Amino acid sequence: MSSESPKPFVGEWLAGEGKDPDLVISSRVRLARNLPGIPFSTLADDSHRKQVADLIGSALEELRPDLQLNSKNLDDLDSIDRQVLVERHLVSRELALGSGPRIVSYDDSEAISLMGNEEDHLRIQVVNSGYCLDEAWQQMDQLERSLDGQLQFAFDQQYGYLTACPTNTGTGLRVSVMLHLPALVITGQIEEVTRAATKIHLAVRGLFGEGTEAQGDFFQISNQRTLGLSEQEILSDIASVLPKILSYERKLREELLESKRDWIEDRIGRSFGILSHAKLITSQEGLEHLSLVRLGVCMGLLGNLTLEQVNRMFLFSQPGHLQANEGRKMSSDERDNKRAEVLAGILQEN
């Protein structure tokens, strides 16, 4: 990729903007909702799923032009296109790997997205760059009201919104922040943070959410409880712990610069060199080196590189994006070679 090449769009969750973008990649709120009189997706057959997809499609049409979303049926997409949607955090891996009528809808910025016929009939998501959960919730509240006006979600006066999994019942709200915490990992303090979060009923997960391990020092912190809590209480749980985590990470970064400057500069420089010159880079290796390079940018040690470039490197070196760019399925070795080419190309823009 030369300096004259167009810069592909990375989506809102990797925009590198908002509050605390050096540590907080994105803020996300997600609601689980179901339609009355139709079996949950886990019990539904394809006729029920088609009914759900049709009802969601009709509701979105009624909400135009105020809400303009691009809609796709996942059964019409090949495996590479579905993987790209996963990598862009527009659909879950479960929806991508499922069968039968399944839809995704999202706006041009990819800040708003809907999944139809995942574990619940409808998953609604708002994601913004940086730390801005309150703003994301305000957007979600307005969006959910508009959709409820068309679909009339299943609700019980005692239990709240009804969901396929009991852990989502109540508000159906999942709030999460995606964090980059390399200093906590380097110093071995990340387990202490994980234990502290678990004690106050927060979950710490990997890059792609539930069931995934942390990669490249990226972590998602989210609420575990929805039943018996209001939306504001759930938001407050995250807000009560997040500033402490951010402060701890920043403190450790400063200590690394003060006491181990040569060591950390060497590690960052080696990662920059590998990404600049390697011929083969695996997905895991790429994430590890990108994490250190991102740390270097945020610490002011790589002055010619920007967060925007690092975010593009991160996204466009993912397996689905590599294959989509080539327009074909690629072997593991081919992807490793192409990944190295893409990463080096972006670094050479400077």
Residue pairs with C-beta under 8 A, 6 or more apart in sequence:
1 342
1 345
1 346
1 348
1 349
2 345
2 348
2 349
3 348
3 349
7 308
7 312
8 312
8 316
10 308
10 311
10 312
10 315
11 88
11 89
11 90
11 109
11 110
11 315
12 26
12 109
12 110
12 111
12 127
12 128
12 129
13 25
13 26
13 28
13 88
13 89
13 110
13 127
13 128
13 129
13 178
14 25
14 26
14 129
14 311
14 312
14 314
14 315
15 129
15 311
16 129
16 306
16 307
16 308
16 310
16 311
17 129
17 130
18 24
18 27
18 128
18 129
18 130
18 131
18 132
19 130
19 131
19 132
20 130
20 131
20 246
21 129
21 130
21 307
22 180
22 298
22 307
23 179
23 180
23 181
23 246
23 249
23 250
23 298
24 130
24 131
24 177
24 178
24 179
24 242
24 246
25 129
25 178
25 179
25 180
25 218
26 127
26 128
26 129
26 130
26 177
26 178
27 127
27 128
27 129
27 130
27 131
27 132
27 133
27 135
27 136
27 176
27 177
28 89
28 125
28 126
28 127
28 128
28 136
28 174
28 175
28 176
28 177
28 178
29 125
29 126
29 127
29 133
29 136
29 137
29 140
29 173
29 174
29 175
30 123
30 124
30 125
30 126
30 173
30 174
30 175
30 176
31 123
31 124
31 125
31 140
31 144
31 161
31 171
31 172
31 173
31 174
32 119
32 120
32 122
32 123
32 161
32 163
32 164
32 165
32 168
32 172
32 174
33 120
33 121
33 122
33 123
33 124
33 144
33 147
33 148
33 151
33 153
33 154
33 161
33 163
33 172
34 40
34 120
34 121
34 122
34 153
34 154
34 161
34 162
34 163
34 164
35 52
35 55
35 121
35 122
35 151
35 152
35 153
35 154
36 152
36 153
36 154
38 44
38 48
38 51
38 52
38 121
39 48
40 119
40 120
40 121
40 163
40 164
41 49
41 52
41 117
41 118
41 119
41 120
41 121
41 164
42 119
42 164
44 52
44 117
46 100
46 101
49 100
49 101
49 102
49 117
50 100
50 101
52 101
52 116
52 117
52 121
52 122
53 73
53 101
53 102
53 103
53 116
53 117
55 151
56 103
56 105
56 114
56 116
56 121
56 122
56 151
57 71
57 103
58 150
59 147
59 150
59 151
60 67
60 69
60 71
60 105
60 114
62 150
63 146
63 147
63 150
66 146
67 107
67 112
67 143
67 146
68 107
68 108
69 105
69 106
69 107
69 112
69 113
69 114
70 105
70 106
70 107
70 108
71 103
71 104
71 105
72 103
72 104
72 105
73 101
73 102
73 103
74 82
74 85
74 91
74 95
74 96
74 98
74 102
74 103
74 104
75 99
75 100
75 101
75 102
77 85
79 329
80 320
80 323
80 324
80 329
81 320
81 324
82 91
82 96
82 97
82 320
83 96
83 319
83 320
83 323
84 320
84 321
84 324
85 91
85 96
85 104
86 92
86 93
86 96
86 208
86 320
87 315
87 318
87 319
87 320
87 321
88 110
88 315
89 127
89 208
90 104
90 106
90 110
90 113
91 104
91 113
91 115
91 118
92 115
92 118
92 123
92 209
93 208
94 118
94 119
95 102
95 104
95 115
95 117
95 118
98 117
98 118
100 117
101 116
101 117
102 115
102 116
102 117
102 118
103 114
103 115
103 116
103 117
104 113
104 114
104 115
104 116
105 113
105 114
105 116
106 112
106 113
106 114
107 113
110 127
111 126
111 127
111 128
111 139
112 125
112 126
112 139
112 143
113 124
113 125
113 127
114 122
114 123
114 124
114 125
115 122
115 123
115 125
116 122
119 164
119 165
120 163
120 164
120 168
120 172
122 147
122 151
122 153
124 140
124 143
124 144
124 147
126 136
126 137
126 139
126 140
126 143
127 136
128 135
128 136
128 139
131 177
131 242
131 246
133 175
133 177
133 235
133 238
133 239
134 235
137 175
137 231
137 235
141 231
147 153
153 161
154 161
154 162
155 161
155 162
156 162
159 169
159 170
159 227
160 169
160 170
160 171
160 172
160 227
161 169
161 170
161 171
161 172
162 169
163 169
163 172
166 227
167 224
167 225
167 226
167 227
168 174
168 226
169 226
169 227
170 226
170 227
170 228
170 229
171 226
171 229
171 230
171 231
171 234
172 226
173 223
173 226
173 231
173 234
174 222
174 223
174 226
175 222
175 223
175 234
175 235
175 238
176 209
176 220
176 221
176 222
176 223
176 238
177 220
177 221
177 222
177 238
177 242
178 207
178 218
178 219
178 220
179 218
179 219
179 220
179 221
179 245
179 246
179 249
180 216
180 217
180 218
180 291
180 294
180 295
181 190
181 193
181 217
181 218
181 219
181 245
181 249
182 217
182 291
182 292
182 294
182 295
183 249
183 252
183 253
183 256
183 295
184 190
184 193
184 217
184 245
184 248
184 249
184 252
185 214
185 217
186 252
186 256
186 264
187 252
187 255
187 256
189 248
189 252
190 214
190 219
193 204
193 245
193 248
194 204
196 241
197 203
197 204
197 221
197 241
198 204
200 237
200 240
200 241
201 223
201 224
201 225
201 237
202 221
202 222
202 223
202 224
202 237
202 238
202 241
203 210
203 220
203 221
203 222
203 223
203 224
204 214
204 219
204 220
204 221
205 211
205 212
205 214
205 219
205 220
205 221
205 222
206 212
206 213
206 214
206 215
206 218
206 219
206 220
207 214
207 215
207 216
207 218
207 220
209 220
215 284
215 287
216 287
216 288
216 290
216 291
216 314
217 291
218 287
218 291
221 238
221 241
221 242
221 245
222 238
223 229
223 234
223 237
223 238
225 234
226 234
229 237
253 295
253 298
253 299
256 263
256 264
257 264
257 299
264 299
264 301
265 301
267 292
268 292
268 293
268 295
268 296
268 299
268 301
268 302
269 296
271 288
271 289
271 290
271 292
271 293
271 296
272 289
272 293
272 296
272 302
272 347
274 281
274 285
274 289
275 281
275 286
275 289
275 290
275 293
275 313
275 343
275 344
275 347
276 343
276 344
276 347
276 348
277 344
278 340
278 343
278 344
279 337
279 340
280 333
280 336
280 337
280 340
281 289
281 317
281 336
281 339
281 340
281 343
282 336
282 339
283 317
283 318
283 319
283 335
283 339
286 317
286 339
286 343
287 314
290 310
290 313
290 314
290 317
290 343
293 302
293 305
293 310
293 313
294 307
294 310
294 314
296 302
296 305
297 305
297 306
297 307
297 310
298 307
304 350
305 347
305 350
309 346
309 347
309 349
312 346
313 342
313 343
313 346
313 347
315 321
316 322
316 325
316 342
316 346
317 339
317 342
317 343
319 335
322 330
322 335
322 338
322 339
322 342
323 329
323 330
323 335
325 338
325 342
326 338
330 338
